[in-house]
């Protein structure tokens, strides 16, 4: 199986065996650092408690700082980048260094693919894995172009990814091949 990053057709005019794309957001690293700072503050408060007025306020401060730090740290690291992969059967979206959250969409469920030229966090209510009743679901790790797929059940999924046009070409080619196979049966 040959690997093509940009969706160029093979020598026989067929879509590439696998298309991969990525998108990065370096700003998320700043939020991760802020999360690490909150976590460090919580640990520092727990170890070197300056409060002599009782355990309850100290415990609340420590738990609050640690919880906020962990949420910021892991919540932002999961959306520092996104990897998109299209093969013969599946569109797969993996977030962050651990690949979580992950979404697998069978191409047999896709009815249309298109490019969104200006995806912004404001449209989706922030960075990350988002759902809006009127728009569908999205993975937004940066501003800019994105891949939009409409599923047979009417749901829409959007993901920010570099060279979304190549992803759309590959998915449309795959959908034509699937349609040709089913019409021959």
C-alpha positions as CSV (number, residue, x, y, z in Angstrom):
1,X,0.0,0.0,0.0
2,X,1.5,3.3,-1.1
3,X,1.3,6.4,1.1
4,X,0.5,9.8,-0.4
5,X,0.3,12.9,1.8
6,X,-1.3,15.2,-0.8
7,X,-3.9,13.1,-2.4
8,X,-2.2,12.8,-5.8
9,X,-3.7,10.0,-7.9
10,X,-1.6,6.9,-8.5
11,X,0.0,6.2,-11.9
12,X,-3.3,4.4,-12.9
13,X,-5.5,7.5,-12.0
14,X,-6.8,5.8,-8.9
15,X,-7.0,7.8,-5.6
16,X,-4.0,7.2,-3.3
17,X,-4.2,4.1,-1.0
18,X,-4.0,6.4,2.0
19,X,-4.3,10.1,2.4
20,X,-3.0,11.8,5.6
21,X,-3.2,15.4,6.8
22,X,-2.5,17.3,10.0
23,X,-3.2,20.7,11.6
24,X,-1.3,22.2,14.5
25,X,-2.0,25.0,17.0
26,X,1.0,26.3,18.9
27,X,-1.2,28.7,21.0
28,X,-2.6,25.7,22.8
29,X,0.9,25.1,24.3
30,X,0.5,28.4,26.2
31,X,-2.7,27.2,27.7
32,X,-1.0,23.9,28.7
33,X,1.8,25.9,30.4
34,X,-0.9,27.8,32.3
35,X,-2.4,24.5,33.4
36,X,1.0,23.2,34.5
37,X,1.4,26.5,36.6
38,X,-2.0,26.0,38.3
39,X,-1.1,22.4,39.0
40,X,2.3,23.5,40.5
41,X,0.5,26.1,42.6
42,X,-1.8,23.5,44.0
43,X,1.1,21.2,44.9
44,X,3.0,24.1,46.4
45,X,0.0,25.1,48.5
46,X,-0.4,21.5,49.7
47,X,3.3,21.1,50.6
48,X,4.0,24.6,52.1
49,X,0.6,25.6,53.6
50,X,0.7,29.3,54.7
51,X,-2.8,29.2,56.1
52,X,-3.2,28.6,59.8
53,X,-7.0,29.4,59.8
54,X,-8.1,25.9,59.0
55,X,-7.9,22.9,56.8
56,X,-11.1,23.5,54.8
57,X,-9.9,26.7,52.9
58,X,-6.5,25.1,52.2
59,X,-8.1,21.9,51.0
60,X,-10.5,23.8,48.7
61,X,-7.6,25.9,47.3
62,X,-5.4,22.8,46.7
63,X,-8.2,20.8,45.1
64,X,-9.3,23.8,43.0
65,X,-5.7,24.5,41.7
66,X,-4.9,20.9,41.0
67,X,-8.3,20.2,39.2
68,X,-8.0,23.4,37.1
69,X,-4.4,22.6,36.3
70,X,-5.2,19.1,35.2
71,X,-8.2,20.1,33.1
72,X,-6.2,22.9,31.4
73,X,-3.1,20.7,30.9
74,X,-4.8,17.6,29.5
75,X,-7.7,19.5,27.8
76,X,-5.3,21.6,25.8
77,X,-2.7,19.0,25.0
78,X,-5.4,16.8,23.5
79,X,-6.0,19.5,20.9
80,X,-2.5,20.8,20.1
81,X,-2.8,18.9,16.8
82,X,-5.1,16.7,14.8
83,X,-4.3,13.9,12.4
84,X,-6.7,13.0,9.6
85,X,-6.4,9.7,7.7
86,X,-8.5,8.5,4.7
87,X,-8.1,5.0,3.4
88,X,-10.4,2.8,1.3
89,X,-13.0,2.4,4.0
90,X,-12.7,5.0,6.8
91,X,-12.1,8.6,7.6
92,X,-10.2,8.7,10.9
93,X,-9.6,11.7,13.1
94,X,-7.1,11.5,16.0
95,X,-6.4,14.3,18.4
96,X,-3.3,15.1,20.3
97,X,-0.2,13.0,21.0
98,X,-2.2,10.1,22.3
99,X,-4.7,10.1,19.5
100,X,-7.6,10.7,21.8
101,X,-10.4,11.6,21.3
102,X,-10.6,9.6,18.1
103,X,-13.4,9.5,15.6
104,X,-13.8,6.9,12.8
105,X,-16.4,7.5,10.1
106,X,-17.0,4.7,7.6
107,X,-16.9,6.2,4.1
108,X,-20.0,4.2,3.4
109,X,-21.8,6.6,5.8
110,X,-20.5,9.7,3.9
111,X,-22.8,11.3,1.3
112,X,-20.8,14.5,0.6
113,X,-17.4,16.1,1.3
114,X,-16.5,19.7,1.0
115,X,-14.0,22.3,2.0
116,X,-14.8,25.0,4.6
117,X,-12.3,27.8,3.8
118,X,-12.7,29.8,7.1
119,X,-13.3,27.6,10.2
120,X,-12.9,29.6,13.4
121,X,-13.2,28.7,17.1
122,X,-15.8,31.4,17.4
123,X,-18.1,29.6,15.0
124,X,-17.9,26.5,17.2
125,X,-17.7,28.0,20.7
126,X,-14.0,27.4,21.2
127,X,-11.1,25.0,20.5
128,X,-11.4,21.3,20.7
129,X,-14.1,18.7,20.1
130,X,-17.3,20.6,19.7
131,X,-21.0,20.0,19.0
132,X,-23.6,22.6,18.0
133,X,-27.1,21.5,17.3
134,X,-27.4,23.7,14.2
135,X,-24.0,22.9,12.8
136,X,-23.0,19.4,13.8
137,X,-19.8,18.2,15.3
138,X,-16.3,19.5,14.8
139,X,-12.7,19.2,15.8
140,X,-11.2,22.7,15.8
141,X,-7.5,23.0,16.6
142,X,-6.8,26.2,14.6
143,X,-8.4,28.8,12.4
144,X,-8.4,28.2,8.6
145,X,-9.5,25.6,6.2
146,X,-11.3,22.4,7.2
147,X,-12.9,19.3,5.8
148,X,-16.7,19.0,6.1
149,X,-18.4,15.7,5.6
150,X,-22.2,15.2,5.5
151,X,-23.4,11.8,6.6
152,X,-26.3,9.8,5.3
153,X,-28.3,10.4,8.6
154,X,-28.0,14.2,8.1
155,X,-25.3,14.8,10.6
156,X,-22.3,17.0,9.7
157,X,-18.7,16.6,10.8
158,X,-16.0,19.3,10.4
159,X,-12.3,19.0,11.1
160,X,-9.6,21.7,10.6
161,X,-6.8,20.2,8.5
162,X,-4.1,21.4,6.2
163,X,-4.8,20.8,2.5
164,X,-8.5,20.0,3.0
165,X,-9.0,20.3,-0.7
166,X,-6.9,17.2,-1.3
167,X,-8.8,15.3,1.4
168,X,-12.1,16.3,-0.3
169,X,-10.8,15.0,-3.7
170,X,-9.7,11.7,-2.2
171,X,-13.1,11.2,-0.3
172,X,-15.1,12.1,-3.4
173,X,-13.0,9.7,-5.5
174,X,-13.6,7.0,-2.9
175,X,-17.4,7.8,-2.9
176,X,-17.4,7.4,-6.7
177,X,-15.7,4.0,-6.5
178,X,-18.1,2.9,-3.8
179,X,-21.1,4.0,-5.9
180,X,-19.6,2.3,-9.0
181,X,-19.2,-1.0,-7.0
182,X,-22.7,-0.9,-5.7
183,X,-24.2,-0.1,-9.1
184,X,-22.5,-3.2,-10.6
185,X,-23.9,-5.5,-8.0
